[in-house]
Amino acid sequence: MILRARASDDLADTVDYGVVHARIVQLVAERSYALLERLGDEILSDLMRDPRIRRATLTIAKPRLMDGATPVVRITAGNPTG
C-alpha cells in the first residue's frame, strides 16, 4: 500500500488520515477512558478493521497532567486479517 501511494501520490492508494482523525475524535466523544492504554487499544482495534493496514504504532500523550511531566503510551498492533 505505501509503495503504491509513494509512486502514485494519490490519496486513494493509502489510508486517509483525515478519516482516521475523525474516527479517533468519534471514539473519544462516545466514551470516557481512564487509561491511555485502553484508549490506544480501542483506536488500534478500530484501525485494524481496514485490511490494508498490516501494522500500526500509536503514541498517545496526556500533556499538562503532572506538573511538567507528560505521560506517554506507545502501542503497536498487527492486523490478524492483513
mmCIF file of the N, C-alpha and C atoms, coordinates in Angstrom:
data_MODEL
# 
_entry.id   MODEL 
# 
loop_
_atom_site.group_PDB 
_atom_site.id 
_atom_site.type_symbol 
_atom_site.label_atom_id 
_atom_site.label_alt_id 
_atom_site.label_comp_id 
_atom_site.label_asym_id 
_atom_site.label_entity_id 
_atom_site.label_seq_id 
_atom_site.pdbx_PDB_ins_code 
_atom_site.Cartn_x 
_atom_site.Cartn_y 
_atom_site.Cartn_z 
_atom_site.occupancy 
_atom_site.B_iso_or_equiv 
_atom_site.pdbx_formal_charge 
_atom_site.auth_seq_id 
_atom_site.auth_comp_id 
_atom_site.auth_asym_id 
_atom_site.auth_atom_id 
_atom_site.pdbx_PDB_model_num 
ATOM 1   N N  . MET A 1 1  ? 0.821   -1.185  0.000  1.00 0.00 ? 1  MET A N  1 
ATOM 2   C CA . MET A 1 1  ? 0.000   0.000   0.000  1.00 0.00 ? 1  MET A CA 1 
ATOM 3   C C  . MET A 1 1  ? 0.872   1.258   0.000  1.00 0.00 ? 1  MET A C  1 
ATOM 4   N N  . ILE A 1 2  ? 1.872   1.304   0.855  1.00 0.00 ? 2  ILE A N  1 
ATOM 5   C CA . ILE A 1 2  ? 2.706   2.507   0.935  1.00 0.00 ? 2  ILE A CA 1 
ATOM 6   C C  . ILE A 1 2  ? 3.500   2.705   -0.350 1.00 0.00 ? 2  ILE A C  1 
ATOM 7   N N  . LEU A 1 3  ? 4.015   1.610   -0.911 1.00 0.00 ? 3  LEU A N  1 
ATOM 8   C CA . LEU A 1 3  ? 4.781   1.736   -2.153 1.00 0.00 ? 3  LEU A CA 1 
ATOM 9   C C  . LEU A 1 3  ? 3.919   2.287   -3.277 1.00 0.00 ? 3  LEU A C  1 
ATOM 10  N N  . ARG A 1 4  ? 2.682   1.810   -3.375 1.00 0.00 ? 4  ARG A N  1 
ATOM 11  C CA . ARG A 1 4  ? 1.784   2.301   -4.420 1.00 0.00 ? 4  ARG A CA 1 
ATOM 12  C C  . ARG A 1 4  ? 1.498   3.786   -4.218 1.00 0.00 ? 4  ARG A C  1 
ATOM 13  N N  . ALA A 1 5  ? 1.240   4.185   -2.988 1.00 0.00 ? 5  ALA A N  1 
ATOM 14  C CA . ALA A 1 5  ? 0.947   5.595   -2.704 1.00 0.00 ? 5  ALA A CA 1 
ATOM 15  C C  . ALA A 1 5  ? 2.149   6.485   -2.987 1.00 0.00 ? 5  ALA A C  1 
ATOM 16  N N  . ARG A 1 6  ? 3.328   5.993   -2.643 1.00 0.00 ? 6  ARG A N  1 
ATOM 17  C CA . ARG A 1 6  ? 4.534   6.786   -2.923 1.00 0.00 ? 6  ARG A CA 1 
ATOM 18  C C  . ARG A 1 6  ? 4.713   7.005   -4.413 1.00 0.00 ? 6  ARG A C  1 
ATOM 19  N N  . ALA A 1 7  ? 4.392   5.996   -5.191 1.00 0.00 ? 7  ALA A N  1 
ATOM 20  C CA . ALA A 1 7  ? 4.564   6.107   -6.640 1.00 0.00 ? 7  ALA A CA 1 
ATOM 21  C C  . ALA A 1 7  ? 3.470   6.961   -7.282 1.00 0.00 ? 7  ALA A C  1 
ATOM 22  N N  . SER A 1 8  ? 2.239   6.814   -6.796 1.00 0.00 ? 8  SER A N  1 
ATOM 23  C CA . SER A 1 8  ? 1.111   7.488   -7.449 1.00 0.00 ? 8  SER A CA 1 
ATOM 24  C C  . SER A 1 8  ? 0.823   8.886   -6.908 1.00 0.00 ? 8  SER A C  1 
ATOM 25  N N  . ASP A 1 9  ? 1.169   9.129   -5.646 1.00 0.00 ? 9  ASP A N  1 
ATOM 26  C CA . ASP A 1 9  ? 0.826   10.379  -4.971 1.00 0.00 ? 9  ASP A CA 1 
ATOM 27  C C  . ASP A 1 9  ? -0.685  10.593  -4.975 1.00 0.00 ? 9  ASP A C  1 
ATOM 28  N N  . ASP A 1 10 ? -1.432  9.482   -4.863 1.00 0.00 ? 10 ASP A N  1 
ATOM 29  C CA . ASP A 1 10 ? -2.892  9.507   -4.913 1.00 0.00 ? 10 ASP A CA 1 
ATOM 30  C C  . ASP A 1 10 ? -3.452  9.039   -3.580 1.00 0.00 ? 10 ASP A C  1 
ATOM 31  N N  . LEU A 1 11 ? -4.306  9.845   -2.982 1.00 0.00 ? 11 LEU A N  1 
ATOM 32  C CA . LEU A 1 11 ? -4.888  9.521   -1.688 1.00 0.00 ? 11 LEU A CA 1 
ATOM 33  C C  . LEU A 1 11 ? -5.651  8.197   -1.716 1.00 0.00 ? 11 LEU A C  1 
ATOM 34  N N  . ALA A 1 12 ? -6.213  7.838   -2.843 1.00 0.00 ? 12 ALA A N  1 
ATOM 35  C CA . ALA A 1 12 ? -6.955  6.578   -2.961 1.00 0.00 ? 12 ALA A CA 1 
ATOM 36  C C  . ALA A 1 12 ? -6.063  5.361   -2.743 1.00 0.00 ? 12 ALA A C  1 
ATOM 37  N N  . ASP A 1 13 ? -4.764  5.532   -2.839 1.00 0.00 ? 13 ASP A N  1 
ATOM 38  C CA . ASP A 1 13 ? -3.817  4.421   -2.696 1.00 0.00 ? 13 ASP A CA 1 
ATOM 39  C C  . ASP A 1 13 ? -3.261  4.281   -1.282 1.00 0.00 ? 13 ASP A C  1 
ATOM 40  N N  . THR A 1 14 ? -3.823  5.017   -0.337 1.00 0.00 ? 14 THR A N  1 
ATOM 41  C CA . THR A 1 14 ? -3.325  4.937   1.039  1.00 0.00 ? 14 THR A CA 1 
ATOM 42  C C  . THR A 1 14 ? -4.460  5.178   2.027  1.00 0.00 ? 14 THR A C  1 
ATOM 43  N N  . VAL A 1 15 ? -4.129  5.204   3.285  1.00 0.00 ? 15 VAL A N  1 
ATOM 44  C CA . VAL A 1 15 ? -5.106  5.486   4.331  1.00 0.00 ? 15 VAL A CA 1 
ATOM 45  C C  . VAL A 1 15 ? -5.316  6.997   4.392  1.00 0.00 ? 15 VAL A C  1 
ATOM 46  N N  . ASP A 1 16 ? -6.557  7.419   4.424  1.00 0.00 ? 16 ASP A N  1 
ATOM 47  C CA . ASP A 1 16 ? -6.891  8.839   4.509  1.00 0.00 ? 16 ASP A CA 1 
ATOM 48  C C  . ASP A 1 16 ? -6.800  9.252   5.979  1.00 0.00 ? 16 ASP A C  1 
ATOM 49  N N  . TYR A 1 17 ? -5.776  10.013  6.324  1.00 0.00 ? 17 TYR A N  1 
ATOM 50  C CA . TYR A 1 17 ? -5.552  10.392  7.720  1.00 0.00 ? 17 TYR A CA 1 
ATOM 51  C C  . TYR A 1 17 ? -6.648  11.300  8.256  1.00 0.00 ? 17 TYR A C  1 
ATOM 52  N N  . GLY A 1 18 ? -7.324  12.014  7.384  1.00 0.00 ? 18 GLY A N  1 
ATOM 53  C CA . GLY A 1 18 ? -8.466  12.819  7.806  1.00 0.00 ? 18 GLY A CA 1 
ATOM 54  C C  . GLY A 1 18 ? -9.595  11.935  8.314  1.00 0.00 ? 18 GLY A C  1 
ATOM 55  N N  . VAL A 1 19 ? -9.827  10.820  7.637  1.00 0.00 ? 19 VAL A N  1 
ATOM 56  C CA . VAL A 1 19 ? -10.840 9.853   8.061  1.00 0.00 ? 19 VAL A CA 1 
ATOM 57  C C  . VAL A 1 19 ? -10.420 9.208   9.374  1.00 0.00 ? 19 VAL A C  1 
ATOM 58  N N  . VAL A 1 20 ? -9.141  8.861   9.504  1.00 0.00 ? 20 VAL A N  1 
ATOM 59  C CA . VAL A 1 20 ? -8.627  8.272   10.745 1.00 0.00 ? 20 VAL A CA 1 
ATOM 60  C C  . VAL A 1 20 ? -8.818  9.247   11.903 1.00 0.00 ? 20 VAL A C  1 
ATOM 61  N N  . HIS A 1 21 ? -8.467  10.493  11.700 1.00 0.00 ? 21 HIS A N  1 
ATOM 62  C CA . HIS A 1 21 ? -8.616  11.513  12.744 1.00 0.00 ? 21 HIS A CA 1 
ATOM 63  C C  . HIS A 1 21 ? -10.074 11.645  13.161 1.00 0.00 ? 21 HIS A C  1 
ATOM 64  N N  . ALA A 1 22 ? -10.971 11.718  12.195 1.00 0.00 ? 22 ALA A N  1 
ATOM 65  C CA . ALA A 1 22 ? -12.398 11.852  12.509 1.00 0.00 ? 22 ALA A CA 1 
ATOM 66  C C  . ALA A 1 22 ? -12.893 10.660  13.319 1.00 0.00 ? 22 ALA A C  1 
ATOM 67  N N  . ARG A 1 23 ? -12.416 9.471   12.993 1.00 0.00 ? 23 ARG A N  1 
ATOM 68  C CA . ARG A 1 23 ? -12.838 8.280   13.727 1.00 0.00 ? 23 ARG A CA 1 
ATOM 69  C C  . ARG A 1 23 ? -12.301 8.303   15.162 1.00 0.00 ? 23 ARG A C  1 
ATOM 70  N N  . ILE A 1 24 ? -11.066 8.751   15.357 1.00 0.00 ? 24 ILE A N  1 
ATOM 71  C CA . ILE A 1 24 ? -10.497 8.857   16.709 1.00 0.00 ? 24 ILE A CA 1 
ATOM 72  C C  . ILE A 1 24 ? -11.297 9.865   17.526 1.00 0.00 ? 24 ILE A C  1 
ATOM 73  N N  . VAL A 1 25 ? -11.627 10.996  16.937 1.00 0.00 ? 25 VAL A N  1 
ATOM 74  C CA . VAL A 1 25 ? -12.434 12.002  17.631 1.00 0.00 ? 25 VAL A CA 1 
ATOM 75  C C  . VAL A 1 25 ? -13.777 11.396  18.027 1.00 0.00 ? 25 VAL A C  1 
ATOM 76  N N  . GLN A 1 26 ? -14.374 10.625  17.144 1.00 0.00 ? 26 GLN A N  1 
ATOM 77  C CA . GLN A 1 26 ? -15.655 9.980   17.439 1.00 0.00 ? 26 GLN A CA 1 
ATOM 78  C C  . GLN A 1 26 ? -15.518 8.987   18.597 1.00 0.00 ? 26 GLN A C  1 
ATOM 79  N N  . LEU A 1 27 ? -14.464 8.175   18.580 1.00 0.00 ? 27 LEU A N  1 
ATOM 80  C CA . LEU A 1 27 ? -14.247 7.213   19.661 1.00 0.00 ? 27 LEU A CA 1 
ATOM 81  C C  . LEU A 1 27 ? -14.125 7.906   21.017 1.00 0.00 ? 27 LEU A C  1 
ATOM 82  N N  . VAL A 1 28 ? -13.386 8.991   21.062 1.00 0.00 ? 28 VAL A N  1 
ATOM 83  C CA . VAL A 1 28 ? -13.174 9.716   22.315 1.00 0.00 ? 28 VAL A CA 1 
ATOM 84  C C  . VAL A 1 28 ? -14.466 10.400  22.764 1.00 0.00 ? 28 VAL A C  1 
ATOM 85  N N  . ALA A 1 29 ? -15.263 10.858  21.819 1.00 0.00 ? 29 ALA A N  1 
ATOM 86  C CA . ALA A 1 29 ? -16.513 11.530  22.165 1.00 0.00 ? 29 ALA A CA 1 
ATOM 87  C C  . ALA A 1 29 ? -17.570 10.547  22.676 1.00 0.00 ? 29 ALA A C  1 
ATOM 88  N N  . GLU A 1 30 ? -17.504 9.308   22.206 1.00 0.00 ? 30 GLU A N  1 
ATOM 89  C CA . GLU A 1 30 ? -18.515 8.308   22.561 1.00 0.00 ? 30 GLU A CA 1 
ATOM 90  C C  . GLU A 1 30 ? -18.363 7.766   23.969 1.00 0.00 ? 30 GLU A C  1 
ATOM 91  N N  . ARG A 1 31 ? -17.135 7.771   24.479 1.00 0.00 ? 31 ARG A N  1 
ATOM 92  C CA . ARG A 1 31 ? -16.935 7.195   25.809 1.00 0.00 ? 31 ARG A CA 1 
ATOM 93  C C  . ARG A 1 31 ? -15.694 7.780   26.460 1.00 0.00 ? 31 ARG A C  1 
ATOM 94  N N  . SER A 1 32 ? -15.635 7.655   27.766 1.00 0.00 ? 32 SER A N  1 
ATOM 95  C CA . SER A 1 32 ? -14.502 8.155   28.530 1.00 0.00 ? 32 SER A CA 1 
ATOM 96  C C  . SER A 1 32 ? -13.535 7.004   28.812 1.00 0.00 ? 32 SER A C  1 
ATOM 97  N N  . TYR A 1 33 ? -12.251 7.297   28.760 1.00 0.00 ? 33 TYR A N  1 
ATOM 98  C CA . TYR A 1 33 ? -11.219 6.293   29.018 1.00 0.00 ? 33 TYR A CA 1 
ATOM 99  C C  . TYR A 1 33 ? -10.358 6.757   30.185 1.00 0.00 ? 33 TYR A C  1 
ATOM 100 N N  . ALA A 1 34 ? -10.235 5.923   31.187 1.00 0.00 ? 34 ALA A N  1 
ATOM 101 C CA . ALA A 1 34 ? -9.394  6.256   32.340 1.00 0.00 ? 34 ALA A CA 1 
ATOM 102 C C  . ALA A 1 34 ? -7.922  6.047   32.019 1.00 0.00 ? 34 ALA A C  1 
ATOM 103 N N  . LEU A 1 35 ? -7.635  5.095   31.156 1.00 0.00 ? 35 LEU A N  1 
ATOM 104 C CA . LEU A 1 35 ? -6.245  4.746   30.847 1.00 0.00 ? 35 LEU A CA 1 
ATOM 105 C C  . LEU A 1 35 ? -5.918  4.991   29.380 1.00 0.00 ? 35 LEU A C  1 
ATOM 106 N N  . LEU A 1 36 ? -4.745  5.555   29.145 1.00 0.00 ? 36 LEU A N  1 
ATOM 107 C CA . LEU A 1 36 ? -4.267  5.727   27.777 1.00 0.00 ? 36 LEU A CA 1 
ATOM 108 C C  . LEU A 1 36 ? -4.147  4.377   27.076 1.00 0.00 ? 36 LEU A C  1 
ATOM 109 N N  . GLU A 1 37 ? -3.771  3.365   27.826 1.00 0.00 ? 37 GLU A N  1 
ATOM 110 C CA . GLU A 1 37 ? -3.599  2.026   27.245 1.00 0.00 ? 37 GLU A CA 1 
ATOM 111 C C  . GLU A 1 37 ? -4.912  1.513   26.648 1.00 0.00 ? 37 GLU A C  1 
ATOM 112 N N  . ARG A 1 38 ? -5.997  1.723   27.344 1.00 0.00 ? 38 ARG A N  1 
ATOM 113 C CA . ARG A 1 38 ? -7.306  1.271   26.853 1.00 0.00 ? 38 ARG A CA 1 
ATOM 114 C C  . ARG A 1 38 ? -7.733  2.061   25.624 1.00 0.00 ? 38 ARG A C  1 
ATOM 115 N N  . LEU A 1 39 ? -7.554  3.368   25.665 1.00 0.00 ? 39 LEU A N  1 
ATOM 116 C CA . LEU A 1 39 ? -7.878  4.203   24.510 1.00 0.00 ? 39 LEU A CA 1 
ATOM 117 C C  . LEU A 1 39 ? -7.045  3.773   23.306 1.00 0.00 ? 39 LEU A C  1 
ATOM 118 N N  . GLY A 1 40 ? -5.762  3.553   23.524 1.00 0.00 ? 40 GLY A N  1 
ATOM 119 C CA . GLY A 1 40 ? -4.889  3.123   22.433 1.00 0.00 ? 40 GLY A CA 1 
ATOM 120 C C  . GLY A 1 40 ? -5.332  1.803   21.837 1.00 0.00 ? 40 GLY A C  1 
ATOM 121 N N  . ASP A 1 41 ? -5.727  0.869   22.684 1.00 0.00 ? 41 ASP A N  1 
ATOM 122 C CA . ASP A 1 41 ? -6.206  -0.419  22.209 1.00 0.00 ? 41 ASP A CA 1 
ATOM 123 C C  . ASP A 1 41 ? -7.471  -0.258  21.368 1.00 0.00 ? 41 ASP A C  1 
ATOM 124 N N  . GLU A 1 42 ? -8.379  0.601   21.812 1.00 0.00 ? 42 GLU A N  1 
ATOM 125 C CA . GLU A 1 42 ? -9.618  0.842   21.057 1.00 0.00 ? 42 GLU A CA 1 
ATOM 126 C C  . GLU A 1 42 ? -9.311  1.461   19.689 1.00 0.00 ? 42 GLU A C  1 
ATOM 127 N N  . ILE A 1 43 ? -8.408  2.427   19.658 1.00 0.00 ? 43 ILE A N  1 
ATOM 128 C CA . ILE A 1 43 ? -8.049  3.084   18.396 1.00 0.00 ? 43 ILE A CA 1 
ATOM 129 C C  . ILE A 1 43 ? -7.419  2.073   17.441 1.00 0.00 ? 43 ILE A C  1 
ATOM 130 N N  . LEU A 1 44 ? -6.463  1.297   17.929 1.00 0.00 ? 44 LEU A N  1 
ATOM 131 C CA . LEU A 1 44 ? -5.801  0.322   17.067 1.00 0.00 ? 44 LEU A CA 1 
ATOM 132 C C  . LEU A 1 44 ? -6.772  -0.762  16.594 1.00 0.00 ? 44 LEU A C  1 
ATOM 133 N N  . SER A 1 45 ? -7.648  -1.215  17.456 1.00 0.00 ? 45 SER A N  1 
ATOM 134 C CA . SER A 1 45 ? -8.644  -2.210  17.046 1.00 0.00 ? 45 SER A CA 1 
ATOM 135 C C  . SER A 1 45 ? -9.516  -1.661  15.928 1.00 0.00 ? 45 SER A C  1 
ATOM 136 N N  . ASP A 1 46 ? -9.882  -0.400  16.047 1.00 0.00 ? 46 ASP A N  1 
ATOM 137 C CA . ASP A 1 46 ? -10.690 0.229   15.005 1.00 0.00 ? 46 ASP A CA 1 
ATOM 138 C C  . ASP A 1 46 ? -9.905  0.353   13.693 1.00 0.00 ? 46 ASP A C  1 
ATOM 139 N N  . LEU A 1 47 ? -8.651  0.756   13.793 1.00 0.00 ? 47 LEU A N  1 
ATOM 140 C CA . LEU A 1 47 ? -7.812  0.884   12.590 1.00 0.00 ? 47 LEU A CA 1 
ATOM 141 C C  . LEU A 1 47 ? -7.626  -0.456  11.880 1.00 0.00 ? 47 LEU A C  1 
ATOM 142 N N  . MET A 1 48 ? -7.518  -1.509  12.662 1.00 0.00 ? 48 MET A N  1 
ATOM 143 C CA . MET A 1 48 ? -7.249  -2.832  12.088 1.00 0.00 ? 48 MET A CA 1 
ATOM 144 C C  . MET A 1 48 ? -8.451  -3.416  11.339 1.00 0.00 ? 48 MET A C  1 
ATOM 145 N N  . ARG A 1 49 ? -9.567  -2.723  11.370 1.00 0.00 ? 49 ARG A N  1 
ATOM 146 C CA . ARG A 1 49 ? -10.710 -3.144  10.552 1.00 0.00 ? 49 ARG A CA 1 
ATOM 147 C C  . ARG A 1 49 ? -10.428 -2.944  9.070  1.00 0.00 ? 49 ARG A C  1 
ATOM 148 N N  . ASP A 1 50 ? -9.475  -2.080  8.778  1.00 0.00 ? 50 ASP A N  1 
ATOM 149 C CA . ASP A 1 50 ? -9.072  -1.842  7.384  1.00 0.00 ? 50 ASP A CA 1 
ATOM 150 C C  . ASP A 1 50 ? -8.030  -2.889  7.014  1.00 0.00 ? 50 ASP A C  1 
ATOM 151 N N  . PRO A 1 51 ? -8.353  -3.832  6.127  1.00 0.00 ? 51 PRO A N  1 
ATOM 152 C CA . PRO A 1 51 ? -7.420  -4.910  5.808  1.00 0.00 ? 51 PRO A CA 1 
ATOM 153 C C  . PRO A 1 51 ? -6.132  -4.433  5.128  1.00 0.00 ? 51 PRO A C  1 
ATOM 154 N N  . ARG A 1 52 ? -6.126  -3.209  4.635  1.00 0.00 ? 52 ARG A N  1 
ATOM 155 C CA . ARG A 1 52 ? -4.899  -2.677  4.015  1.00 0.00 ? 52 ARG A CA 1 
ATOM 156 C C  . ARG A 1 52 ? -3.838  -2.360  5.052  1.00 0.00 ? 52 ARG A C  1 
ATOM 157 N N  . ILE A 1 53 ? -4.254  -2.138  6.302  1.00 0.00 ? 53 ILE A N  1 
ATOM 158 C CA . ILE A 1 53 ? -3.311  -1.812  7.369  1.00 0.00 ? 53 ILE A CA 1 
ATOM 159 C C  . ILE A 1 53 ? -2.803  -3.112  7.970  1.00 0.00 ? 53 ILE A C  1 
ATOM 160 N N  . ARG A 1 54 ? -1.529  -3.359  7.787  1.00 0.00 ? 54 ARG A N  1 
ATOM 161 C CA . ARG A 1 54 ? -0.939  -4.597  8.304  1.00 0.00 ? 54 ARG A CA 1 
ATOM 162 C C  . ARG A 1 54 ? -0.378  -4.439  9.704  1.00 0.00 ? 54 ARG A C  1 
ATOM 163 N N  . ARG A 1 55 ? 0.089   -3.241  10.008 1.00 0.00 ? 55 ARG A N  1 
ATOM 164 C CA . ARG A 1 55 ? 0.707   -2.989  11.309 1.00 0.00 ? 55 ARG A CA 1 
ATOM 165 C C  . ARG A 1 55 ? 0.651   -1.491  11.565 1.00 0.00 ? 55 ARG A C  1 
ATOM 166 N N  . ALA A 1 56 ? 0.461   -1.129  12.835 1.00 0.00 ? 56 ALA A N  1 
ATOM 167 C CA . ALA A 1 56 ? 0.422   0.289   13.188 1.00 0.00 ? 56 ALA A CA 1 
ATOM 168 C C  . ALA A 1 56 ? 1.003   0.481   14.576 1.00 0.00 ? 56 ALA A C  1 
ATOM 169 N N  . THR A 1 57 ? 1.658   1.603   14.761 1.00 0.00 ? 57 THR A N  1 
ATOM 170 C CA . THR A 1 57 ? 2.152   2.008   16.071 1.00 0.00 ? 57 THR A CA 1 
ATOM 171 C C  . THR A 1 57 ? 1.487   3.327   16.415 1.00 0.00 ? 57 THR A C  1 
ATOM 172 N N  . LEU A 1 58 ? 0.945   3.384   17.624 1.00 0.00 ? 58 LEU A N  1 
ATOM 173 C CA . LEU A 1 58 ? 0.211   4.543   18.087 1.00 0.00 ? 58 LEU A CA 1 
ATOM 174 C C  . LEU A 1 58 ? 0.902   5.108   19.323 1.00 0.00 ? 58 LEU A C  1 
ATOM 175 N N  . THR A 1 59 ? 1.090   6.404   19.350 1.00 0.00 ? 59 THR A N  1 
ATOM 176 C CA . THR A 1 59 ? 1.652   7.079   20.519 1.00 0.00 ? 59 THR A CA 1 
ATOM 177 C C  . THR A 1 59 ? 0.615   8.082   21.019 1.00 0.00 ? 59 THR A C  1 
ATOM 178 N N  . ILE A 1 60 ? 0.284   7.968   22.308 1.00 0.00 ? 60 ILE A N  1 
ATOM 179 C CA . ILE A 1 60 ? -0.689  8.874   22.923 1.00 0.00 ? 60 ILE A CA 1 
ATOM 180 C C  . ILE A 1 60 ? -0.020  9.537   24.121 1.00 0.00 ? 60 ILE A C  1 
ATOM 181 N N  . ALA A 1 61 ? -0.228  10.854  24.251 1.00 0.00 ? 61 ALA A N  1 
ATOM 182 C CA . ALA A 1 61 ? 0.322   11.600  25.382 1.00 0.00 ? 61 ALA A CA 1 
ATOM 183 C C  . ALA A 1 61 ? -0.791  12.378  26.066 1.00 0.00 ? 61 ALA A C  1 
ATOM 184 N N  . LYS A 1 62 ? -0.617  12.592  27.361 1.00 0.00 ? 62 LYS A N  1 
ATOM 185 C CA . LYS A 1 62 ? -1.528  13.439  28.136 1.00 0.00 ? 62 LYS A CA 1 
ATOM 186 C C  . LYS A 1 62 ? -0.729  14.626  28.651 1.00 0.00 ? 62 LYS A C  1 
ATOM 187 N N  . PRO A 1 63 ? -0.576  15.659  27.834 1.00 0.00 ? 63 PRO A N  1 
ATOM 188 C CA . PRO A 1 63 ? 0.199   16.817  28.270 1.00 0.00 ? 63 PRO A CA 1 
ATOM 189 C C  . PRO A 1 63 ? -0.501  17.571  29.393 1.00 0.00 ? 63 PRO A C  1 
ATOM 190 N N  . ARG A 1 64 ? 0.285   18.279  30.157 1.00 0.00 ? 64 ARG A N  1 
ATOM 191 C CA . ARG A 1 64 ? -0.193  19.139  31.253 1.00 0.00 ? 64 ARG A CA 1 
ATOM 192 C C  . ARG A 1 64 ? -0.926  18.369  32.341 1.00 0.00 ? 64 ARG A C  1 
ATOM 193 N N  . LEU A 1 65 ? -0.608  17.114  32.503 1.00 0.00 ? 65 LEU A N  1 
ATOM 194 C CA . LEU A 1 65 ? -1.296  16.321  33.516 1.00 0.00 ? 65 LEU A CA 1 
ATOM 195 C C  . LEU A 1 65 ? -0.566  16.335  34.854 1.00 0.00 ? 65 LEU A C  1 
ATOM 196 N N  . MET A 1 66 ? 0.771   16.285  34.820 1.00 0.00 ? 66 MET A N  1 
ATOM 197 C CA . MET A 1 66 ? 1.531   16.064  36.054 1.00 0.00 ? 66 MET A CA 1 
ATOM 198 C C  . MET A 1 66 ? 2.650   17.083  36.248 1.00 0.00 ? 66 MET A C  1 
ATOM 199 N N  . ASP A 1 67 ? 2.312   18.342  36.392 1.00 0.00 ? 67 ASP A N  1 
ATOM 200 C CA . ASP A 1 67 ? 3.302   19.392  36.671 1.00 0.00 ? 67 ASP A CA 1 
ATOM 201 C C  . ASP A 1 67 ? 4.554   19.302  35.809 1.00 0.00 ? 67 ASP A C  1 
ATOM 202 N N  . GLY A 1 68 ? 4.373   19.307  34.516 1.00 0.00 ? 68 GLY A N  1 
ATOM 203 C CA . GLY A 1 68 ? 5.509   19.302  33.607 1.00 0.00 ? 68 GLY A CA 1 
ATOM 204 C C  . GLY A 1 68 ? 5.882   17.938  33.066 1.00 0.00 ? 68 GLY A C  1 
ATOM 205 N N  . ALA A 1 69 ? 5.481   16.873  33.700 1.00 0.00 ? 69 ALA A N  1 
ATOM 206 C CA . ALA A 1 69 ? 5.731   15.528  33.176 1.00 0.00 ? 69 ALA A CA 1 
ATOM 207 C C  . ALA A 1 69 ? 4.584   15.163  32.231 1.00 0.00 ? 69 ALA A C  1 
ATOM 208 N N  . THR A 1 70 ? 4.902   14.520  31.150 1.00 0.00 ? 70 THR A N  1 
ATOM 209 C CA . THR A 1 70 ? 3.886   14.135  30.178 1.00 0.00 ? 70 THR A CA 1 
ATOM 210 C C  . THR A 1 70 ? 3.851   12.618  30.048 1.00 0.00 ? 70 THR A C  1 
ATOM 211 N N  . PRO A 1 71 ? 2.804   11.981  30.572 1.00 0.00 ? 71 PRO A N  1 
ATOM 212 C CA . PRO A 1 71 ? 2.676   10.535  30.398 1.00 0.00 ? 71 PRO A CA 1 
ATOM 213 C C  . PRO A 1 71 ? 2.485   10.199  28.918 1.00 0.00 ? 71 PRO A C  1 
ATOM 214 N N  . VAL A 1 72 ? 3.205   9.204   28.463 1.00 0.00 ? 72 VAL A N  1 
ATOM 215 C CA . VAL A 1 72 ? 3.128   8.775   27.063 1.00 0.00 ? 72 VAL A CA 1 
ATOM 216 C C  . VAL A 1 72 ? 3.024   7.264   27.028 1.00 0.00 ? 72 VAL A C  1 
ATOM 217 N N  . VAL A 1 73 ? 2.146   6.779   26.148 1.00 0.00 ? 73 VAL A N  1 
ATOM 218 C CA . VAL A 1 73 ? 1.998   5.349   25.925 1.00 0.00 ? 73 VAL A CA 1 
ATOM 219 C C  . VAL A 1 73 ? 2.192   5.091   24.434 1.00 0.00 ? 73 VAL A C  1 
ATOM 220 N N  . ARG A 1 74 ? 2.977   4.071   24.108 1.00 0.00 ? 74 ARG A N  1 
ATOM 221 C CA . ARG A 1 74 ? 3.169   3.669   22.711 1.00 0.00 ? 74 ARG A CA 1 
ATOM 222 C C  . ARG A 1 74 ? 2.749   2.213   22.595 1.00 0.00 ? 74 ARG A C  1 
ATOM 223 N N  . ILE A 1 75 ? 1.847   1.943   21.662 1.00 0.00 ? 75 ILE A N  1 
ATOM 224 C CA . ILE A 1 75 ? 1.310   0.602   21.453 1.00 0.00 ? 75 ILE A CA 1 
ATOM 225 C C  . ILE A 1 75 ? 1.450   0.237   19.990 1.00 0.00 ? 75 ILE A C  1 
ATOM 226 N N  . THR A 1 76 ? 1.872   -0.977  19.708 1.00 0.00 ? 76 THR A N  1 
ATOM 227 C CA . THR A 1 76 ? 1.956   -1.484  18.344 1.00 0.00 ? 76 THR A CA 1 
ATOM 228 C C  . THR A 1 76 ? 1.059   -2.693  18.215 1.00 0.00 ? 76 THR A C  1 
ATOM 229 N N  . ALA A 1 77 ? 0.361   -2.767  17.080 1.00 0.00 ? 77 ALA A N  1 
ATOM 230 C CA . ALA A 1 77 ? -0.526  -3.904  16.834 1.00 0.00 ? 77 ALA A CA 1 
ATOM 231 C C  . ALA A 1 77 ? -0.382  -4.348  15.387 1.00 0.00 ? 77 ALA A C  1 
ATOM 232 N N  . GLY A 1 78 ? -0.532  -5.622  15.171 1.00 0.00 ? 78 GLY A N  1 
ATOM 233 C CA . GLY A 1 78 ? -0.566  -6.181  13.834 1.00 0.00 ? 78 GLY A CA 1 
ATOM 234 C C  . GLY A 1 78 ? -1.997  -6.563  13.490 1.00 0.00 ? 78 GLY A C  1 
ATOM 235 N N  . ASN A 1 79 ? -2.297  -6.578  12.226 1.00 0.00 ? 79 ASN A N  1 
ATOM 236 C CA . ASN A 1 79 ? -3.642  -6.907  11.764 1.00 0.00 ? 79 ASN A CA 1 
ATOM 237 C C  . ASN A 1 79 ? -3.727  -8.406  11.517 1.00 0.00 ? 79 ASN A C  1 
ATOM 238 N N  . PRO A 1 80 ? -4.569  -9.109  12.264 1.00 0.00 ? 80 PRO A N  1 
ATOM 239 C CA . PRO A 1 80 ? -4.670  -10.558 12.082 1.00 0.00 ? 80 PRO A CA 1 
ATOM 240 C C  . PRO A 1 80 ? -5.248  -10.933 10.710 1.00 0.00 ? 80 PRO A C  1 
ATOM 241 N N  . THR A 1 81 ? -5.950  -9.991  10.066 1.00 0.00 ? 81 THR A N  1 
ATOM 242 C CA . THR A 1 81 ? -6.505  -10.289 8.741  1.00 0.00 ? 81 THR A CA 1 
ATOM 243 C C  . THR A 1 81 ? -5.619  -9.775  7.628  1.00 0.00 ? 81 THR A C  1 
ATOM 244 N N  . GLY A 1 82 ? -4.581  -8.980  7.986  1.00 0.00 ? 82 GLY A N  1 
ATOM 245 C CA . GLY A 1 82 ? -3.739  -8.353  6.971  1.00 0.00 ? 82 GLY A CA 1 
ATOM 246 C C  . GLY A 1 82 ? -2.634  -9.179  6.620  1.00 0.00 ? 82 GLY A C  1 
# 
